């Protein structure tokens, strides 16, 4: 799959060796360098070992911990996060760059902490059963809380170490999420964090700030565009009402006693129309300014998306098999059902304001503005297929009938205009068929989107991570305790 030379170098540096006596230690003055040392790794006495999971009933949890945070959530600066990754990585012998990458991918540095649709929660998106076995009180408050950054990041490091991460980090990441695309994404992003000269973290943080600015600009344009549409509709209604009342008031055949109240109504209606027109002009000016801000943000993001990992941070187009997935945001935010509700099409659910791209080199055949499709467009790709985009909150003004667009070109923002129950891109195809059934679309599963009807249980890996071993004392065996050792096989 998508593999960079930098990723290969990172994997080699993180160690693919199998010598059980070797472990990995962070070299303090060079965060991106890892050295093999023969000493046996020892965890601080204040932290639980990675060799044995928590015994049942021993973990003290906050109330309703897997539903919502019990305490107010705290925000951490980039510097605080960097320090935390370093400490947790050093505590369990796990590369801090991998912890940083997982933190970014799983919760966007604590901005999206769930609960997810699968039930994962917190800074590192732990499933409840996994947290009960590997959750850690690293903050020292006596409670193991996945919503607490210290506890969550140290627990992730502990889990990765238990899964063999000191010797084979790729295998440990697979244990964290049983998908090869996930392993590739984590290692690619970890490679960016481990950039030359130790400046990788600063580079990622700069990209993250750029991504936040881009996302804010997209959401602002999407919101203002839909507000403007509503304001223009309201203005049209008030104008029609004011004109009708004015005609009634001007009817000279009416008695003066009847005309006076009609004139008053007409005057009031005209005042309301004028206020609505003023609101339209205000929103139009704000939208124009927001579009300029978005254009600046998009230009900066496009020039910075020099690697797949950077493009992922910036939510730039995802490419596979000659196509571009039409909605940006990644598998954590974008989802698709295998079937449409009443005819062949794909409803691609995504947050309002998510970017929409041309899925291939194509010509713009038509634009739509109606009550069913809402704001949309029709593209004809080079293979003669026609693709219908519906429900955009905003369409790039440069997209006009007859214009040519290239694969990955930004054409608008996800919205819910027209007949839509929530923000999504309705992707139709002529001749009619399900886009989801096309091989190129399926290539993006797990990369650019998740299937809405996938099983919540992860695929079980055939290669074992843990092996059950008999207890040393049969009298001490309990159904509540499972003893295991790492399987190097």
Buried (B, 14 or more C-beta within 10 A) or exposed (E): EBEBEBBEEBBEBBBEEEEEEBBBBBEEEEBBEBEBBEEEBEBEEEBBEBEBBBEEEEBEBBEEBBEBBBEEEEEBEBEEBBEBBBBBBBBBBBBBBBBBBBBBBBBBBBEEBBBBEBBBBBBBBBBBEBBBBBBBBBBEBEBBBBBBBBBBBBBBBBBBBBBBBBBBBBBBBBBBBBBEBBBBBBBBBBBBBBBEEEEBBBBBBBBBEBBBBBBBBBBBBBBBBBBBBEBBEBBEEBBEBBBEBBEBBEEEEEEEEEBEEBBEBBBEBBEBBBEBBEBBEEBEEBBEEBBEBBBEBBEBBBEBBEBBBBBBBBBBBBBBEEBBBBBBBBBBBBBBBEBBEEEBBBBBBBBBBBBBBBBBBBBBBEBBEEEEBBBBBBBBBEEEBBBBBBBBBBBBEEBEEEBEBEBBBBBBBBBBBBEBEEBBBBBBBEEEEBBBEBEBBBBBBBBBBBBEEBEEEBEEEEEEBBEEEEEEEEEEEEEEEBBBEBEEE
